[in-house]
């Protein structure tokens, strides 16, 4: 079997460039993803703003099945 050194060198150059460009593209996408990521959504509001939604269990309600059924009924009632 005969191997051409030019063909082998061209293939190695192509593979090297492919790997390098793939890594650069990955880093660019990771940087853009980090750049457009929103701020921390669950932080305390600043100024006169009031936090309206409290996670489950912080409101002092009894919770359990009644809370779940009320939320489900509200979901169906609003049609969302």
Secondary structure, DSSP 8 states (H G I E B T S, - for coil): ----HHHHHHHHHHHHHHHHHHHHHHHHHHHHHHHH----TTS---TT-------TTSS----HHHHHHHHHHHHHHHT-
